[in-house]
């Protein structure tokens, strides 16, 4: 009884039985493997693109866990980070600003790109748009008129 109390007294027996069945039949392990391969492909695609197309602005942060890729900006100017974020939002691309994760100054600027809910084909287009935003900010335009 004590182990159920933190979650409440209601237990979803049908859901637990369904999950137990998936585990017993090996379907859960197969699903986890499939998702691991899908997320790995997304991670690798983003990392390769950052290294190839964003090298002038970003340095990827090595990682092997999570559903995101972080990259530090070569510019440590938080205003540049914000300009890129604003330009990206206008282009329909969203990312977390790396500086938001710092509790003390000076904050490291950069991007945190989540990919857990984005289908792999859409990643490429999002990165193309993001690259145009970096180029526009670097060229002093702040936005890409295209």
C-alpha positions, 0 to 999 in steps of 0.5 A: 500500500505504501508504494501506491500512495505517492501516485494516489490510490487509483491504479490504471489496471488495464493500462498496466496489463497492456504494458505488461503484455507489450513487455512480455511479447517483446514489442516494447523492446522493439519499439524502444529500439525503433525510437532509439534509431529514429532519434539517433538519425535526427541527432546525427543529421542536426550535428552534421549540418551544424558542423558543415553549414554553421561552423562560422557561427556555432560550435556543437556541444558533444552529447550522447543523451537527450532529445536535443543538440546544443551549440555554443555561439562563437559570439558571446553577445546575448544581443546577437543570440536574441536577434537570431532567435527573433529572426528564427521565430519570424521564419517559423523556427523555434529553439531555446537560447543557451544563455537561458540555462546559465544562472551566473554571468557571463552566460554562454550564448547559443542554441538548444535544438530539440528534435523529439517531436519533429519528423526527420524530413522537417529538420532539414528545412528548419535548419536551412531557415535557421542558417539564413537567420544567422547569415542575416544577423551576421550581415547586419540585416537582422532579418532575411527579406526572402 
